[in-house]
Amino acid sequence: MEVLNGTISSLFVFKVFGRRENSGLVPWETRRSLAEASGHNSSLILAAKITHRKDPNDGFNYYTGGWNISNTHYWASVSYTAVPLFVIGAIWFVAFGLCLCFICLCYCCCRREPYGYSRFAYALALILLMLFTIAAIIGCVVLYTGQGKFHGSTTSTLDYVVNQAEQTSEGLKNVSEYLSAAKSIGIDSTFLPANVQTDIDHAETKINSSATTLHTKTEKNSKDIQDLLDAVRLALIVLAAVMLLLAFLGFLFSILGLQCLVYFLVIIGWILVTVTFILSGIFLLLHNVVADTCVSMDEWVKNPTAHTALDDILPCVDNATAQETLLRTKDVTYQLVTVVNTVVTNVSNVNFAPNFAPLYFNQSGPSVPVLCNPFNADLTDRQCSAGEVDLNNATQVWTNYVCQVSASGVCTTTGRLTPSQYNQMTAAVNVSYGLYHYGPFLVDLEDCTFVRQTFTAISDDHCPDLRKYSQWIYIGLVMVSVAVMMSLIFWVIYARERRHRVYTKKHTPRNYGGPYDDKAP
């Protein structure tokens, strides 16, 4: 039943910033994600009203634990809703089995020649046999169509959830890679402070651990669920095909009067109808759990920081890790911009004398604009000042200040940046740009935006189909069960009436048998 996790399976990716052409910057893409509140969060009972059912494992007291696929009492209570179909299947198996035994005993021990014939009973049996055969065919069509659409819908929902989780894991890994790259960035031998690099190492460890946990758990759950979905689909296809073939052959053999084959199919059908009733109950159970899951998602969206059973389906990234990662990305962005501006202000824009090598490289011309730092020293947001260039166009602007250099690294044309300095500054801007624009992604990790949006999308876009097609399956199974069950009964009745008709035709004098002279079908 872990297939229900899938109703739980088509994603949204938000471009926080787009591709920048001819700027020397690589394009970056951020994703929305989920996050988990800290260990002090509250618990929430999901779908408490609709899961208020009798629990046979608890003395038939009402279950009050809400939606929780890890709770055996939840499964016991929801399974109780399918008991009527299980009971019908059991009664059918026992009652019809006893009838078959009684018929066999009468045939073997009390055999007598058939006599008597009712044209009305014969016609009625034939008409009802045709109707129930048609009903069985319709039920098989509904079952086959329903299973196909249900499989497609559950697979789509599962892919949606997996893709969301994978994007979150990928986003965390990208942040980790940016932080790692920041440690190696230096401009004219000026690097990030040692304490900042140590903080980056600690943050990387936590980020990689969270990303790996999310990826591993999601991959394992998705594989288990997909395997179960494929097995259920195959079983339903086989069942629909077998029941359709059974209904058709039973009707055909009855019309042709092949009694031995009819009785053989009756025995096969007796067992298959029992199995189909049981499957009807199982899919009624599934339909109820799907409904419970959708309601649970709606309720969780209204209380996104509460600890619930939904955490087992789509785990949130640890809130402390998300907060530290966000803080670290801001700090590293601030420090990198500071390093760039220090070099620009104290080296590039100063006219050193030739004897001040290596600070002197014949820099000349207009001053290089400094880089806009998006954060203040306390890491609060900062607005750019006049004359500063922002992360979006800094590398484009700075190309106007690059000079050509000689073999010794001295500018031979007007400019204040050597190609080597420009490349180092571009690398710093690339990393700063990436870390800064992963900010919304990391903010979402703090308030479970990813889970809220994922479950909202599933509830709005996937739940209606999941509910509808799971209902189609169980309705199709019930139709097939009832139709084939009644067909079995009328196979026997029609075979008896047909045998009596043939016997009456043979033993009735012709001058009295006008109405019976017709050839039996």
Disulfide bonds with the S-S distance in Angstrom:
Cys294-Cys463 1.92
Cys372-Cys384 1.91
Cys403-Cys411 1.92
